[in-house]
Amino acid sequence: MMIQKDLSEKRQNVERLRQGMSLSKQQTSQLNESIASSWQRSAQAEIPENRSAAPLVNLSPQSQQQSALHHALQHCAEDLKHIAEQSSMVLAVGDVGSTIIWSASSRQMQSAAESVHFIAGGQWREELVGTNALALSLKTQQSSCVFSNEHYMPSVHEWVCYAAPIIDPHTQQILGVVDLSTVWKNHNSLGLLAAERCASIIQSALLDFQKQHLYIRAFAVPQVLFNGKVMVLTPRQIEILTILALCPQGMTLDTLHQALYGERKVSVGTLKAEMSQLRDILGGMLGSRPYRLLAQVEADFLQAEQALDAGYLDSALKLCSGVFLAKTESPFLGAWRDCLESRLSQAIFNAKETDVLLKHVARFPEAIDAVERLIELMPRSHPVHQTLLKLKQ
């Protein structure tokens, strides 16, 4: 643990930076570059000056139950509670949008956590509450520490927070973030290691839960993974699995045939043959009467839809890395793609986060909806403005 004098000096140096005072190169180096960038974004986010707690939302039980992270937490909750209590800290797990979905607190931190809504339902997105470890860890995709008045909201200046991303063991996608927080006087250089240890506990629980885990990628290059290994499937078989993933209640043979082929003159026998081949490949993962997937199913397109439902544009854009099943002739999948693209464009039209849109345009210069929204948001004097006008032409 750092001695109190060093910690107090660190707070004073941070406060000088917050007030815009000039510091020596040695003092300035004490402020992490990611913190400085976060301060700039927070200052532009129009966060109410009197905000002292994170906005609070009611979590949907249905969306929670569908989440692999939720199931994993059920398996390791007691271990995480024990860590929070023994360390005199509060431990929170957030989703990909920095909304806390689970928390446990020691007696020492419980009142403080409740007062700032560092509890389930608390929304800790950077554009809502400014610089904080949950949002920063998700933004940088790395472990992050935010010390005392490095936080944007004054109500958490007494805190130090350590956060680490939670990574899906099979797909290597970030599923959320875990945060350990205590008072700044207890700051410890081992705090980040403790947060990373908590993330590894959750990831181990995910492995136990995902013993029969099917993951479908439908953007850019379609691909299906079973327990992290790529399956050799035809485009038609991937289409069938995608339809079944979108219809978890199951489908009759006739309904599936209509969804896959529409008015094309393809016999039901052809689809039966496709299903027979899939059953040989998937074994017990494919049920019949009705046809349905029996494994734990996740997919980039389902995650994108969930991100849009929650208002997490950044996550949705990262997931939509290309056209959804670009070559499909399925009327069902074509209609679903049109709906998703419409929702994504509407979210872009309503967006205010210029950094998120700029990253999207850097990856996809042809994204005219994002280009037009950036032209609306960014001042004419900004050096990027002329580049955006050229992209629009």
Residue pairs with C-beta under 8 A, 6 or more apart in sequence:
1 186
1 187
1 188
2 10
2 187
2 188
2 189
4 185
7 148
7 184
7 185
7 187
10 30
10 147
10 148
11 147
11 148
11 149
11 184
13 23
13 27
13 30
13 31
14 30
14 31
14 147
14 148
14 149
14 150
15 149
16 23
16 27
17 23
17 28
17 31
18 39
18 149
31 150
32 150
34 136
34 139
34 140
34 144
35 131
35 136
35 146
35 150
38 126
38 130
38 131
38 135
38 136
38 139
38 152
39 130
39 131
39 152
41 126
41 127
41 355
42 126
42 127
42 130
42 131
42 152
44 354
45 126
45 127
45 128
45 130
45 352
47 127
47 128
47 129
47 130
47 152
47 153
51 129
51 153
52 116
52 153
52 154
52 155
53 115
53 116
53 117
53 122
53 155
54 116
54 117
54 118
54 122
54 123
54 124
54 128
54 129
55 117
55 122
55 123
55 128
55 129
56 117
56 119
56 121
56 122
56 123
57 99
57 121
57 123
58 121
59 99
59 101
59 120
59 121
63 306
63 309
63 310
64 70
64 101
66 306
67 95
67 101
68 168
68 175
68 206
68 209
68 210
68 296
68 298
69 93
69 95
69 101
69 166
69 175
69 176
69 202
69 206
70 101
70 102
71 209
72 202
72 203
72 205
72 206
72 208
72 209
73 80
73 93
73 101
73 102
73 202
73 205
75 205
75 208
75 209
76 201
76 202
76 204
76 205
77 102
77 104
79 201
80 91
80 93
80 104
80 198
80 201
80 202
81 91
81 104
83 89
83 91
83 180
83 194
83 198
84 90
84 91
84 104
84 105
84 106
84 109
84 180
85 104
85 106
85 107
86 106
87 106
87 180
87 182
87 194
88 106
88 108
88 109
88 182
88 186
89 105
89 106
89 109
89 180
89 181
89 182
90 103
90 104
90 105
90 106
90 109
90 110
90 112
90 113
90 118
90 180
90 181
90 182
91 103
91 104
91 105
91 178
91 179
91 180
91 181
91 198
92 100
92 102
92 103
92 113
92 118
92 119
92 122
92 134
92 178
92 179
92 181
93 100
93 101
93 102
93 103
93 166
93 176
93 177
93 178
93 179
93 202
94 100
94 101
94 124
94 134
94 138
94 176
94 177
94 178
94 179
95 101
95 175
95 176
95 310
96 138
96 174
96 175
96 176
96 307
96 312
96 315
97 123
97 125
97 307
97 310
97 311
97 312
97 314
97 315
98 123
98 124
98 125
98 126
98 132
98 134
98 135
98 138
98 177
99 121
99 122
99 123
99 124
99 125
99 310
100 118
100 119
100 120
100 121
100 122
100 124
100 134
101 120
101 176
102 120
103 113
103 118
103 119
103 120
105 113
109 181
109 182
109 183
112 118
112 158
112 159
112 183
113 119
113 181
115 155
116 122
116 153
116 155
116 156
118 124
118 156
118 181
123 129
124 132
124 134
124 135
125 135
126 132
126 135
126 136
126 139
127 352
127 353
129 135
129 152
129 153
130 151
130 152
130 153
131 146
131 150
131 151
131 152
132 146
132 151
132 152
132 153
132 156
132 161
133 144
133 145
133 146
133 161
133 162
133 163
133 179
133 181
134 161
134 163
134 177
134 179
136 144
136 146
136 163
137 143
137 144
137 163
137 164
137 165
137 177
137 179
138 165
138 174
138 177
141 165
141 174
142 165
143 162
143 163
143 164
143 165
143 192
143 195
143 196
144 162
144 163
144 164
144 192
145 160
145 161
145 162
145 163
145 191
145 192
146 160
146 161
146 163
147 160
147 184
147 187
148 157
148 158
148 159
148 160
148 184
148 187
149 157
151 157
151 159
151 161
157 184
158 183
158 184
159 181
159 182
159 183
159 184
160 181
160 182
160 183
160 184
160 186
160 187
160 191
161 179
161 180
161 181
162 179
162 180
162 181
162 191
162 192
162 194
162 195
163 177
163 178
163 179
163 180
163 195
164 177
164 178
164 192
164 195
164 196
164 198
164 199
165 174
165 176
165 177
165 199
166 174
166 175
166 176
166 177
166 178
166 199
166 202
166 203
166 206
167 173
167 174
167 175
167 199
167 203
168 174
168 175
168 203
168 206
169 203
169 206
169 207
169 210
169 228
170 210
170 213
170 215
170 225
170 227
170 228
171 215
171 225
171 228
171 298
173 303
175 206
178 195
178 198
178 199
178 202
179 195
180 191
180 194
180 195
180 198
182 191
209 296
210 227
210 296
211 227
212 227
212 285
212 294
212 295
212 296
213 226
213 227
213 228
213 295
213 296
213 298
214 224
214 225
214 226
214 241
214 285
214 293
214 295
214 296
214 297
214 298
215 224
215 225
215 226
215 297
215 298
215 299
216 222
216 223
216 224
216 238
216 241
216 242
216 245
216 297
216 298
216 299
216 300
216 301
217 223
217 224
217 225
217 299
217 300
218 238
218 242
218 299
218 300
218 301
218 324
218 325
219 300
219 301
219 304
219 319
219 320
219 321
219 322
219 323
219 324
220 321
220 322
220 323
221 322
222 235
222 238
222 325
223 230
223 238
224 230
224 231
224 233
224 238
224 241
225 231
226 282
226 285
226 295
231 281
233 241
233 281
235 327
235 328
236 260
236 274
237 274
237 277
237 278
237 281
238 325
239 260
239 325
239 328
239 330
239 333
240 256
240 260
240 274
240 275
240 278
241 278
241 293
242 299
242 301
242 325
242 333
243 251
243 256
243 259
243 260
243 330
243 332
243 333
244 250
244 251
244 256
244 291
244 292
244 293
245 293
245 297
245 299
245 302
246 301
246 302
246 332
246 336
247 259
247 292
248 292
248 293
248 297
249 290
249 292
250 287
250 290
250 291
250 292
251 259
251 290
251 291
251 292
252 290
252 291
253 268
253 271
253 272
253 275
253 291
254 268
256 271
256 291
257 266
257 268
257 271
258 332
259 330
259 331
259 332
259 333
260 271
260 330
260 332
261 271
261 330
262 329
262 330
262 331
262 332
264 329
275 286
275 288
275 291
278 286
279 286
279 288
282 295
284 294
285 293
285 294
285 295
286 292
286 293
286 294
287 293
287 294
300 319
300 321
301 319
301 324
301 340
303 315
303 319
304 315
304 316
304 319
304 320
304 340
304 344
305 340
305 343
307 313
307 315
307 316
307 319
308 316
308 340
308 343
308 344
308 347
311 347
313 347
313 348
313 351
313 353
313 356
314 353
314 356
316 344
316 347
317 344
317 356
317 359
317 360
320 340
320 344
321 363
323 337
324 333
324 336
324 337
324 340
324 341
325 333
325 337
328 334
328 337
345 369
348 357
348 360
348 367
348 369
348 370
348 373
349 369
349 373
351 357
351 373
352 377
354 374
354 377
354 378
357 370
357 373
357 374
357 377
358 374
358 384
360 367
360 370
361 367
361 370
361 371
361 374
361 388
361 391
364 370
365 371
365 391
368 391
368 392
371 388
371 391
371 392
372 392
374 384
374 388
375 385
375 388
375 389
375 392
378 384
378 385
378 388
379 385
